[in-house]
């Protein structure tokens, strides 16, 4: 085999007799361009089913495709995507006989994913010296443990492919057995890549808010454990409960029982135990008392683990999936409209509202009413930083978010470090009037000459004047050397604390801290929501990322003086402000 060609956006399936002919033509076109035998070209396709394949367009573009080949796997990973929101790439390195051996994996998968694989494409490439039969022997069990352990929606498809190719360029001593040291190391690397990609597929499930991992132990055999794990991960009731952070473990037990009855597996309730997020809720056939509110908070995290024990056997297995959200229905109600090829370019998701059904548009508009009611007449301070200012596209999406906030009656006050020109210009492009302010303008900021940079005082008169006139204040809290001398200030300041002081002085209900982290983390997981008391305790216990300590202290100060909520968001995500404020679950950390 010399090449793989992948079509994205059109599955080339169920389109009549021409489907097979078009597939042959696709392979032949690539073979001609590469000057290889057509039997040495492998094909794969994903996308809409039942639509004739545009083979003439693909044939015409083949020379460009071949000319664009490079060592960078990213363009290929991007081209594979349909409703996926992120690329999926993984790699590992090992040494065999002193020679470095590499394994690279590219995958796609987001919906119609269920054992056996369904709409999953994965291409595993290695430079190891290993024969085809041995590579195949290694791949089969790995697919069972990884891609066949993923379920997004319980739906299978016409198209799924996992290919593994080895070219021998590592020049290592040939791997001749999977039982030897080299064989075990190679299999472990291949498994690690496949598992990482499988988890990435589960995490990126259509409409998913949470990655869900089910770990089953105590089954009679590993095969039984796999069936039990998959029964839980595929249960629509379990997935819907996780979307709502509902700790109702009865649905998990029901899924296990249904699997046992259907598959004739051994299962007795006295031998069953269930833990959610490592918190026991059912043990040895008996409910366990737990703090429901605390567990709900942990179930709102981005990653959820369900541990199940089904008996005293030695069989264990895991399965990967996600919750079931409203967005899954929205995406699949309009799947053909979601995938577009703008301007003759690659297939991508079309997120525009005007491509959706009238029912969906109506639902979006009506659901916006409660946010309009919630925000009308209130103020919010938004502190953002270098990432927003470094990319014009991020600055523009941020400006569009600000425009939406003003449209629903909220008055945003922006605080940043560095020149305000880019954001003021972006806001103007978005149709909003904005004015940049320094700390010296209108004696806006001052603090003691010998004091701390967090001991800043705010005179909000100039901000109030701008808000009254319909302007958006864009505050750069820096003083010139002359202004610092006149006001008796040092000229140094902490932008997070300035934002907090402005929020208090202007009576803001919310303060948003945008930076280059997803939010507040705990044990590698994003904390979706916590109280002001919890935040203060984390600061005292030094359990916060050191880079966020000053920001956390500023948030605590604002919350203790009348601000209702503080939000920690990743400014590298387009429209992160709207995603946080206009959705129930949000995308960062909210502190009440």
ChimeraX attribute file (.defattr): number of C-alpha atoms within 10 A of each C-alpha:
attribute: neighborCount
match mode: 1-to-1
recipient: residues
	/A:1	13
	/A:2	14
	/A:3	16
	/A:4	15
	/A:5	16
	/A:6	16
	/A:7	20
	/A:8	20
	/A:9	25
	/A:10	19
	/A:11	25
	/A:12	28
	/A:13	23
	/A:14	14
	/A:15	14
	/A:16	12
	/A:17	9
	/A:18	14
	/A:19	19
	/A:20	14
	/A:21	11
	/A:22	18
	/A:23	19
	/A:24	17
	/A:25	17
	/A:26	23
	/A:27	23
	/A:28	20
	/A:29	21
	/A:30	25
	/A:31	21
	/A:32	13
	/A:33	15
	/A:34	17
	/A:35	10
	/A:36	15
	/A:37	14
	/A:38	20
	/A:39	13
	/A:40	14
	/A:41	20
	/A:42	19
	/A:43	14
	/A:44	21
	/A:45	23
	/A:46	26
	/A:47	24
	/A:48	18
	/A:49	18
	/A:50	14
	/A:51	15
	/A:52	17
	/A:53	21
	/A:54	11
	/A:55	18
	/A:56	11
	/A:57	10
	/A:58	17
	/A:59	18
	/A:60	11
	/A:61	12
	/A:62	18
	/A:63	15
	/A:64	11
	/A:65	14
	/A:66	12
	/A:67	10
	/A:68	9
	/A:69	11
	/A:70	10
	/A:71	6
	/A:72	8
	/A:73	13
	/A:74	13
	/A:75	13
	/A:76	17
	/A:77	19
	/A:78	21
	/A:79	17
	/A:80	28
	/A:81	27
	/A:82	25
	/A:83	25
	/A:84	20
	/A:85	17
	/A:86	16
	/A:87	21
	/A:88	24
	/A:89	22
	/A:90	17
	/A:91	19
	/A:92	17
	/A:93	15
	/A:94	17
	/A:95	15
	/A:96	21
	/A:97	13
	/A:98	9
	/A:99	13
	/A:100	14
	/A:101	22
	/A:102	19
	/A:103	22
	/A:104	20
	/A:105	23
	/A:106	24
	/A:107	25
	/A:108	30
	/A:109	34
	/A:110	25
	/A:111	28
	/A:112	22
	/A:113	28
	/A:114	24
	/A:115	19
	/A:116	18
	/A:117	26
	/A:118	23
	/A:119	23
	/A:120	27
	/A:121	22
	/A:122	24
	/A:123	18
	/A:124	20
	/A:125	18
	/A:126	23
	/A:127	18
	/A:128	27
	/A:129	20
	/A:130	21
	/A:131	16
	/A:132	12
	/A:133	10
	/A:134	14
	/A:135	23
	/A:136	13
	/A:137	12
	/A:138	21
	/A:139	19
	/A:140	11
	/A:141	13
	/A:142	19
	/A:143	18
	/A:144	15
	/A:145	18
	/A:146	23
	/A:147	29
	/A:148	22
	/A:149	29
	/A:150	32
	/A:151	32
	/A:152	33
	/A:153	23
	/A:154	19
	/A:155	16
	/A:156	19
	/A:157	18
	/A:158	15
	/A:159	19
	/A:160	19
	/A:161	16
	/A:162	18
	/A:163	15
	/A:164	18
	/A:165	21
	/A:166	18
	/A:167	15
	/A:168	16
	/A:169	12
	/A:170	18
	/A:171	15
	/A:172	19
	/A:173	15
	/A:174	16
	/A:175	21
	/A:176	15
	/A:177	15
	/A:178	16
	/A:179	11
	/A:180	11
	/A:181	11
	/A:182	20
	/A:183	20
	/A:184	15
	/A:185	17
	/A:186	27
	/A:187	19
	/A:188	16
	/A:189	20
	/A:190	26
	/A:191	20
	/A:192	18
	/A:193	22
	/A:194	29
	/A:195	21
	/A:196	16
	/A:197	25
	/A:198	30
	/A:199	23
	/A:200	23
	/A:201	30
	/A:202	28
	/A:203	26
	/A:204	26
	/A:205	29
	/A:206	29
	/A:207	24
	/A:208	23
	/A:209	23
	/A:210	24
	/A:211	23
	/A:212	25
	/A:213	25
	/A:214	23
	/A:215	23
	/A:216	28
	/A:217	26
	/A:218	21
	/A:219	25
	/A:220	18
	/A:221	14
	/A:222	18
	/A:223	13
	/A:224	23
	/A:225	27
	/A:226	24
	/A:227	21
	/A:228	32
	/A:229	28
	/A:230	29
	/A:231	24
	/A:232	30
	/A:233	31
	/A:234	24
	/A:235	21
	/A:236	18
	/A:237	18
	/A:238	25
	/A:239	26
	/A:240	16
	/A:241	20
	/A:242	24
	/A:243	20
	/A:244	15
	/A:245	19
	/A:246	18
	/A:247	21
	/A:248	15
	/A:249	17
	/A:250	14
	/A:251	17
	/A:252	21
	/A:253	20
	/A:254	16
	/A:255	21
	/A:256	24
	/A:257	20
	/A:258	15
	/A:259	20
	/A:260	18
	/A:261	11
	/A:262	8
	/A:263	12
	/A:264	11
	/A:265	18
	/A:266	13
	/A:267	18
	/A:268	13
	/A:269	15
	/A:270	12
	/A:271	15
	/A:272	21
	/A:273	24
	/A:274	26
	/A:275	19
	/A:276	21
	/A:277	18
	/A:278	12
	/A:279	16
	/A:280	17
	/A:281	22
	/A:282	21
	/A:283	17
	/A:284	16
	/A:285	14
	/A:286	14
	/A:287	14
	/A:288	14
	/A:289	9
	/A:290	13
	/A:291	9
	/A:292	13
	/A:293	12
	/A:294	10
	/A:295	18
	/A:296	17
	/A:297	15
	/A:298	22
	/A:299	23
	/A:300	21
	/A:301	23
	/A:302	19
	/A:303	18
	/A:304	23
	/A:305	17
	/A:306	23
	/A:307	20
	/A:308	29
	/A:309	22
	/A:310	27
	/A:311	21
	/A:312	12
	/A:313	14
	/A:314	12
	/A:315	18
	/A:316	22
	/A:317	22
	/A:318	24
	/A:319	30
	/A:320	29
	/A:321	33
	/A:322	33
	/A:323	31
	/A:324	26
	/A:325	20
	/A:326	12
	/A:327	13
	/A:328	17
	/A:329	13
	/A:330	16
	/A:331	19
	/A:332	16
	/A:333	14
	/A:334	14
	/A:335	17
	/A:336	14
	/A:337	17
	/A:338	21
	/A:339	22
	/A:340	17
	/A:341	12
	/A:342	11
	/A:343	6
	/A:344	8
	/A:345	8
	/A:346	16
	/A:347	22
	/A:348	21
	/A:349	19
	/A:350	17
	/A:351	13
	/A:352	9
	/A:353	11
	/A:354	11
	/A:355	14
	/A:356	18
	/A:357	14
	/A:358	11
	/A:359	8
	/A:360	16
	/A:361	14
	/A:362	11
	/A:363	11
	/A:364	12
	/A:365	10
	/A:366	11
	/A:367	13
	/A:368	15
	/A:369	11
	/A:370	12
	/A:371	16
	/A:372	16
	/A:373	11
	/A:374	13
	/A:375	19
	/A:376	16
	/A:377	12
	/A:378	15
	/A:379	22
	/A:380	24
	/A:381	26
	/A:382	23
	/A:383	24
	/A:384	24
	/A:385	18
	/A:386	15
	/A:387	17
	/A:388	25
	/A:389	22
	/A:390	11
	/A:391	12
	/A:392	14
	/A:393	13
	/A:394	20
	/A:395	23
	/A:396	23
	/A:397	21
	/A:398	26
	/A:399	23
	/A:400	22
	/A:401	20
	/A:402	24
	/A:403	21
	/A:404	15
	/A:405	23
	/A:406	19
	/A:407	12
	/A:408	18
	/A:409	17
	/A:410	21
	/A:411	25
	/A:412	23
	/A:413	25
	/A:414	24
	/A:415	27
	/A:416	24
	/A:417	17
	/A:418	14
	/A:419	16
	/A:420	21
	/A:421	14
	/A:422	17
	/A:423	23
	/A:424	21
	/A:425	18
	/A:426	21
	/A:427	24
	/A:428	15
	/A:429	13
	/A:430	18
	/A:431	12
	/A:432	18
	/A:433	17
	/A:434	23
	/A:435	16
	/A:436	17
	/A:437	20
	/A:438	19
	/A:439	20
	/A:440	19
	/A:441	15
	/A:442	13
	/A:443	16
	/A:444	19
	/A:445	24
	/A:446	25
	/A:447	21
	/A:448	14
	/A:449	15
	/A:450	9
	/A:451	11
	/A:452	13
	/A:453	19
	/A:454	18
	/A:455	14
	/A:456	19
	/A:457	16
	/A:458	19
	/A:459	16
	/A:460	18
	/A:461	14
	/A:462	15
	/A:463	22
	/A:464	14
	/A:465	12
	/A:466	15
	/A:467	17
	/A:468	11
	/A:469	9
	/A:470	14
	/A:471	18
	/A:472	24
	/A:473	25
	/A:474	24
	/A:475	26
	/A:476	20
	/A:477	25
	/A:478	22
	/A:479	21
	/A:480	13
	/A:481	11
	/A:482	12
	/A:483	19
	/A:484	20
	/A:485	13
	/A:486	11
	/A:487	17
	/A:488	14
	/A:489	22
	/A:490	20
	/A:491	20
	/A:492	15
	/A:493	20
	/A:494	18
	/A:495	23
	/A:496	24
	/A:497	22
	/A:498	26
	/A:499	29
	/A:500	32
	/A:501	26
	/A:502	28
	/A:503	27
	/A:504	23
	/A:505	18
	/A:506	18
	/A:507	17
	/A:508	23
	/A:509	20
	/A:510	26
	/A:511	30
	/A:512	26
	/A:513	26
	/A:514	26
	/A:515	20
	/A:516	17
	/A:517	17
	/A:518	20
	/A:519	23
	/A:520	25
	/A:521	17
	/A:522	12
	/A:523	7
	/A:524	8
	/A:525	15
	/A:526	20
	/A:527	21
	/A:528	24
	/A:529	21
	/A:530	15
	/A:531	15
	/A:532	22
	/A:533	13
	/A:534	14
	/A:535	21
	/A:536	16
	/A:537	13
	/A:538	15
	/A:539	18
	/A:540	12
	/A:541	9
	/A:542	11
	/A:543	15
	/A:544	17
	/A:545	15
	/A:546	11
	/A:547	10
	/A:548	17
	/A:549	16
	/A:550	16
	/A:551	20
	/A:552	26
	/A:553	18
	/A:554	23
	/A:555	28
	/A:556	24
	/A:557	18
	/A:558	27
	/A:559	24
	/A:560	13
	/A:561	14
	/A:562	15
	/A:563	21
	/A:564	16
	/A:565	20
	/A:566	27
	/A:567	25
	/A:568	27
	/A:569	26
	/A:570	21
	/A:571	25
	/A:572	18
	/A:573	18
	/A:574	18
	/A:575	18
	/A:576	21
	/A:577	27
	/A:578	18
	/A:579	17
	/A:580	19
	/A:581	19
	/A:582	16
	/A:583	12
	/A:584	8
	/A:585	18
	/A:586	19
	/A:587	24
	/A:588	26
	/A:589	25
	/A:590	24
	/A:591	24
	/A:592	18
